[in-house]
Amino acid sequence: MITTNSAKIIDGKLVSAETRKRIAEECKEFKEKTGITPGLAVILVGDDNASQIYVRNKHRACEEVGFISKSFTLPSDTDEKTLISLIEELNNDKEIHGILLQLPLPRQLDEKKILLSISPEKDVDAFHPINVGKIMIGDYTFAPCTPSGVMTLLKYYNIDIAGKECVVVGRSNIVGKPQALLLLAENGTVTIAHSKTKNLKEVCLRADILVVAVGKAKIVTADMIKPGAVVIDVGMNRDVFGKLCGDVDFENAVRVASFITPVPGGVGPMTITTLMDNTLKAAKQYYLKNQNKEI
């Protein structure tokens, strides 16, 4: 196999920091122009430790860029009526421009029904069917945070997508499917692979840009990567030694790829940063819609 000495590392921490600086500057200018401070509400149902950490990180990110941040923690036995009532209040709250419902939800709650209750204009996770449809036709304000963050990384490193063979391994509604649509919108030639794909290795070897979002530690090995390909690892797993790792065998893949994201420090930092960007876009959308009305 032809190998490079070492791929260029795509530094998600660096890109995230620079993006947040830009968001903070835009937020300040927007507030001075309109008197509106972008606001994000995060709802957590239950006491999952990982989810609590995510909520705290989102609150800190809001403080960093100058947003209003409201957090709501509900008990794990919360019923649908109570949760939807809170969401409806936030839909009508003029200080809140983005609503994020921390997933997963407790079993007694119908996730699909509750996500539908979030106003599409405040759905900064872009999970509402209306927003999914807008992404499908290429006419959207914001896209799901992780795949949108991947696109920011590719743009930052001047990685051209047009005409390239792009393979997305994973078909989730959160990452795989929207990632494929975003790459397609940039004129990539896109293949979606998944657990039922025959000859996965052969499919991956076609990729000029390979995005892996399966959730299985090191499922993509170096011999599955085309020499010189760009490798984006969205996975976050623990290996047999308990060490954080991605879906790609980084230690060996780095000798084959031209660009590669590490885990941690690659795609991960971009997710919350993109959430901040989506919230700012939602606030600007709100202003444009209401600038001739009393806000």
Residue pairs with C-beta under 8 A, 6 or more apart in sequence:
1 222
1 223
1 227
1 256
2 227
3 227
3 255
3 256
4 227
4 228
4 255
4 256
4 257
4 258
5 255
6 254
6 255
7 231
7 253
7 254
7 255
7 256
7 257
7 258
7 259
7 260
8 157
8 258
8 259
8 260
9 254
9 259
9 260
9 261
9 262
10 153
10 157
10 232
10 259
10 260
10 261
10 262
10 266
11 265
11 266
12 149
12 153
12 261
12 265
12 266
12 267
12 268
12 269
12 270
13 265
13 269
15 152
15 153
15 156
15 269
15 270
16 269
16 270
16 273
18 156
19 152
19 270
19 273
19 274
19 277
20 61
20 64
20 65
20 273
20 276
23 65
23 273
23 276
23 277
23 280
24 64
24 65
24 66
26 280
27 37
27 38
27 65
27 66
27 67
27 280
28 66
30 36
30 38
30 280
30 283
30 284
30 287
31 37
31 66
34 287
34 291
34 295
35 295
36 283
36 286
36 287
36 295
37 66
37 67
37 68
37 95
37 283
38 66
38 67
38 68
38 97
38 98
38 279
38 280
38 282
38 283
39 67
39 68
39 69
39 70
39 93
39 95
39 96
39 97
39 98
39 279
39 283
40 58
40 62
40 67
40 68
40 69
40 70
40 96
40 97
40 98
40 99
40 100
40 124
40 275
40 276
40 279
41 70
41 71
41 72
41 90
41 93
41 96
41 98
41 99
41 100
42 55
42 58
42 59
42 69
42 70
42 71
42 72
42 100
42 102
43 71
43 72
43 74
43 83
43 86
43 87
43 90
43 99
43 100
43 101
43 102
44 51
44 52
44 55
44 71
44 72
44 73
44 74
44 102
45 73
45 74
45 75
45 76
45 78
45 83
45 102
45 105
45 106
45 109
46 74
46 75
46 76
46 105
46 106
47 76
51 102
54 102
54 272
55 71
55 73
55 102
57 272
58 69
58 100
58 272
58 275
59 69
59 71
61 272
61 273
61 275
61 276
62 68
62 69
62 276
62 279
63 69
65 276
65 280
67 276
67 279
67 280
68 95
68 96
70 90
70 95
70 96
72 86
74 82
74 83
74 86
76 106
77 106
77 108
78 106
78 109
79 108
79 109
80 108
80 109
80 110
80 113
80 114
83 109
83 114
84 113
84 114
84 117
87 99
87 101
87 114
87 117
87 118
88 117
90 96
90 99
90 122
91 99
91 117
91 118
91 119
91 122
94 295
96 122
97 122
97 124
97 279
97 282
97 283
97 285
97 286
98 122
98 124
98 275
98 278
98 279
98 282
98 283
99 118
99 119
99 122
99 123
99 124
100 124
100 125
100 275
101 114
101 115
101 118
101 125
103 111
104 111
105 111
105 114
115 123
115 127
115 128
116 128
116 129
118 128
120 128
120 130
120 131
121 282
121 285
121 286
121 289
122 282
123 130
123 131
124 142
124 145
124 275
124 278
124 279
124 282
125 144
125 145
125 275
125 278
126 132
126 135
126 140
126 142
126 143
126 144
126 145
126 148
126 178
126 278
127 144
127 173
127 174
131 140
131 141
131 142
132 173
132 178
134 140
134 141
135 143
135 178
135 181
135 182
136 181
138 185
141 281
141 282
141 285
142 148
142 277
142 278
142 281
142 282
143 151
143 178
143 182
144 174
144 175
144 178
145 270
145 271
145 272
145 274
145 275
145 278
146 174
146 175
146 179
146 213
146 234
146 267
146 270
146 271
146 274
147 175
147 178
147 179
147 182
148 178
148 182
148 274
148 277
148 278
149 267
149 270
149 271
149 273
149 274
150 179
150 182
150 211
150 232
150 234
150 267
150 270
151 182
151 183
151 186
152 270
152 274
153 232
153 261
153 266
153 267
153 270
154 161
154 209
154 230
154 232
157 259
159 209
159 230
159 259
161 183
161 186
161 187
161 188
161 209
162 186
162 187
162 188
163 187
163 188
163 189
164 188
164 189
164 208
164 209
165 188
165 189
165 191
165 206
165 207
165 208
165 209
166 180
166 183
166 188
166 189
166 190
166 191
166 207
166 208
166 209
166 210
166 211
167 190
167 191
167 192
167 193
167 203
167 204
167 206
167 207
167 209
167 210
167 211
168 176
168 179
168 180
168 183
168 190
168 191
168 192
168 193
168 211
168 213
169 176
169 193
169 194
169 200
169 204
169 210
169 211
169 212
169 213
169 214
169 219
169 220
169 247
170 176
170 179
170 192
170 193
170 194
170 211
170 212
170 213
170 214
170 215
170 234
171 177
171 192
171 194
172 213
175 213
175 234
176 192
176 194
176 213
177 192
179 211
179 213
179 234
180 190
180 192
183 190
183 209
183 211
184 190
188 209
191 203
191 206
191 207
193 200
193 203
193 204
195 214
197 203
200 224
201 223
201 224
204 210
204 220
204 224
204 225
204 226
205 224
205 225
205 226
206 226
207 225
207 226
207 229
208 226
208 229
208 230
209 229
209 230
209 232
210 220
210 225
210 226
210 229
210 230
210 231
210 232
211 232
211 234
212 219
212 220
212 231
212 232
212 233
212 234
212 235
212 246
212 247
212 248
213 234
213 235
213 247
214 235
214 247
215 235
215 236
215 237
215 247
216 235
216 237
216 247
217 235
217 237
217 238
217 239
217 245
217 246
217 247
218 237
218 239
218 245
218 246
218 247
218 248
218 249
219 235
219 247
219 248
220 231
220 233
220 247
220 248
220 249
220 253
221 249
221 252
221 253
222 249
222 252
222 253
222 255
222 256
225 231
225 253
225 256
225 257
226 256
227 256
228 256
228 257
228 258
229 256
229 257
229 258
230 257
230 258
230 259
230 260
231 248
231 253
231 257
231 259
231 260
231 261
232 260
232 261
232 266
232 267
233 246
233 247
233 248
233 250
233 260
233 261
233 262
233 263
233 266
233 267
234 246
234 247
234 267
235 245
235 246
235 247
235 248
235 263
236 244
236 246
236 263
236 264
236 268
237 244
237 245
237 246
237 247
238 244
238 245
239 245
244 263
244 264
245 263
246 261
246 262
246 263
246 266
248 260
248 263
250 260
250 262
250 263
253 260
254 260
260 266
261 267
287 295
